[in-house]
Amino acid sequence: MSKTSIEKIKRRIRQRIKGTSEKPRLSIFRSNTHIYAQLIDDVLGKTIVSSSTLDTLVSSKLKSTSNCEASILVGQLIAKKCLEANIRTVVFDRGGRLYHGRIKALADAAREEGLQF
């Protein structure tokens, strides 16, 4: 997919998905080398919790930051941080990407840790 088509899909998704303080938006950004996840309260415009492959907890356990194994660790870490902040349910925002590969691995890992979406 080209960058412009991803941006179009992102805009279309964000028109329907809004995060609140009770049910924030779990936004995923995937680059070629890293994956980032953050919980966003769109009403206040603030990031509540974030996690990525750049975190020392994640990067120290990995050989490569651009595979499904890295996404699973980021998904587990973001779910643990959410549960510590008393957030159990979120709205999932795949960032214009297909629900496949690293995005799916992150989402499944977060669900297994107790996050609901």
C-alpha positions in Angstrom: 0.0 0.0 0.0 1.2 3.5 -0.7 1.5 6.2 1.9 -1.5 8.2 0.5 -3.8 5.2 0.6 -2.9 4.4 4.2 -3.5 8.1 5.1 -7.0 7.9 3.5 -7.8 4.8 5.5 -6.6 6.4 8.7 -8.8 9.4 8.2 -11.8 7.1 7.5 -11.2 5.1 10.6 -10.7 8.1 12.9 -14.0 9.5 11.8 -15.7 6.5 13.5 -13.4 5.7 16.3 -13.0 8.1 19.3 -11.3 7.3 22.6 -12.7 8.5 25.9 -11.2 8.4 29.4 -13.4 5.4 30.2 -12.6 3.6 26.9 -9.5 5.1 25.3 -8.2 4.4 21.8 -5.4 1.9 21.4 -3.5 3.3 18.5 -0.9 1.2 16.7 1.9 2.6 14.4 4.1 0.2 12.5 7.3 1.2 10.7 9.7 -1.0 8.9 11.9 -1.4 12.0 9.7 -0.7 15.0 6.1 -0.9 16.3 4.5 1.6 18.7 1.3 1.3 20.8 -0.3 4.1 22.8 -3.5 4.6 24.6 -5.1 8.0 23.7 -7.9 9.9 25.3 -9.3 11.9 22.3 -11.5 14.1 24.4 -8.6 15.5 26.4 -6.1 14.9 23.6 -3.6 13.2 25.9 -1.7 9.9 25.8 -2.4 7.8 28.8 0.1 5.0 28.4 2.6 4.0 25.6 4.9 1.2 24.7 7.2 0.4 21.8 10.1 -1.7 20.7 12.3 1.2 21.7 11.5 0.5 25.4 14.5 -1.0 27.2 12.3 -3.8 28.7 11.4 -4.9 25.1 14.6 -4.2 23.2 16.8 -6.0 25.6 14.9 -9.3 25.0 15.0 -9.2 21.2 17.4 -9.8 18.4 15.2 -8.0 15.9 12.6 -5.3 16.5 10.7 -5.8 13.2 9.1 -9.2 13.7 6.0 -10.7 15.3 8.0 -11.7 18.4 8.7 -8.0 19.1 5.0 -7.2 18.5 3.9 -9.8 21.0 6.2 -8.3 23.7 4.9 -4.8 23.0 1.3 -6.1 23.2 1.9 -7.8 26.5 3.6 -4.7 27.9 0.9 -2.2 26.8 -1.8 -4.5 28.3 0.1 -4.7 31.7 0.4 -0.9 31.8 -3.3 -0.5 31.0 -4.3 -2.9 33.7 -2.1 -1.0 36.2 -3.9 2.2 35.2 -7.3 0.5 35.8 -8.2 0.4 32.1 -9.8 -2.8 30.9 -11.6 -2.0 27.7 -10.2 0.0 24.7 -11.1 0.8 21.2 -8.6 -0.7 18.7 -7.1 1.5 16.0 -5.0 -0.4 13.6 -3.5 2.8 12.1 -4.7 2.2 8.5 -2.9 -1.1 8.2 -4.4 -4.5 7.6 -5.2 -6.6 10.6 -2.5 -9.1 9.7 1.0 -10.0 10.8 2.6 -7.8 13.4 -0.6 -5.8 14.0 -2.6 -9.0 14.7 0.2 -10.4 16.9 0.2 -7.3 19.1 -3.6 -7.3 19.4 -3.8 -11.0 20.2 -1.0 -10.6 22.9 -2.9 -7.7 24.5 -6.1 -9.7 24.6 -4.3 -12.7 26.2 -3.0 -10.4 29.0 -6.6 -9.3 29.8 -7.3 -6.2 27.6 -10.8 -6.2 26.0 -11.6 -4.8 22.6 
